[in-house]
Amino acid sequence: MTNPSVIGRLDIEKIRTLFPVLHQQVNGKPLIYLDNAATTQKPISVLKALGHYYQSDNANIHRAAHTLAARATEYYEASRHTVKEFIHASEVEECIFTKGTTEGINLVAQSWGRSKLKVGDEVLISGMEHHSNIVPWQLISEEKGATLRVIPMNEAGELVMDEFEKLLSPKTKMVAVVYASNALGTINPVKEIIAKSHAAGAKVLIDGAQATSHIPIDVQDLGCDFFVFSAHKVYGPTGVGVLYGKRELLQQMPPYQGGGEMIKEVTFEQSTWNELPYKFEAGTPNIADVIAFKYALEFVNETGKEKIAAHEKELLLAFTDGLTKFGHTIQLIGTAANKVSVQSFLIKGQHPFDTGMLMDAKGIAVRTGHHCTQPLMKRFGVEGTVRASFAVYNTLDEVKVLLEAVHGLTKQVNK
Ligand code: PLP
């Protein structure tokens, strides 16, 4: 990541004025929202776009001659264009709107997986996957007689790349890995993983749920076959996500769901499929949220991802440095060299849920639990963790308050 002094600082106070939800008291204290890996807050431009759509343009898309439908369709497709630019896809047709990361992975597992996997094939995932990049592959592997293999992690929470290479074989048909871990923050060397997987003849799906708000994404440069992410983790609305897939693969894949919009022609005997991307967008989509999503991506573009990443890195370092000073009373989980702004930890002697409740009493929102990564928790021998995750609107003052709160709790537990 780039040094903040080289790329210029952001005016965080100005940015905070764009996020109305941040300006409230929780339990009598100013809200400190540090649950950004679960979902980010939305800028006012996104909220306005949602209201504007329902007040002025609401109509179903693609299937009518009237003006409102034409407007709704135009805005919906404009969002697809913005997504294409944001992830540097070569064509808009390669960008499919989904409900989110989870649906994108299920789509690939059920469509690509069902048509391509055979008995004896292997699907390779990593030990730090979110359940949504484990369970869909378990379901389809079981159905097709394929085997799921897992790339191990070291103590810092980094993938053991030698082991990854040993696991790759002509049997490997799909490598599905997370770009940045939601529980650990680890940024994986996905470009290297993609190149090595391709050399072994496997396709690659990248779970970009946590990476997309922090790291510039260029799917062509990465060379991945599939890339999935959720709008709500990139300052956009819930219920919207993107599946990017290479045209050649998407064209070969059968539909995931049947219904309106995804067909060319239907008879009672048989149906033919619509062009990309509509083949994979059955039924009325989440029109309003897709339209508003564009404004979230524009917010990130205008703010600048490099500047966002540099600011978040400063917050992360301040927090982890502070925690380290508390010595043995704190267990850090996820100490990889290359990380997004996520830090999991435990206060020794205190259940993470209790830490979360006590933080909430001080207006601090952190996440506690297994973070939908139960196998990862097992690997580190814990039931769950406390996780602080930082976004562009968080401040060093907030980190200071968080550290004071943690310090207070460590003293309480260890007195
Ligand atoms: N993958 C990762 C790494 C995540 O962090 C999440 C959500 O936390 C998901 C997948 C699932 O995302 P969604 O619930 O938006 O489908």
Residues whose N, C-alpha, C, O or C-beta is under 5 A from the ligand:
A	BS01	PLP	A37 G100 T101 T102 E103 H130 S132 V178 A180 N182 D207 A209 Q210 S230
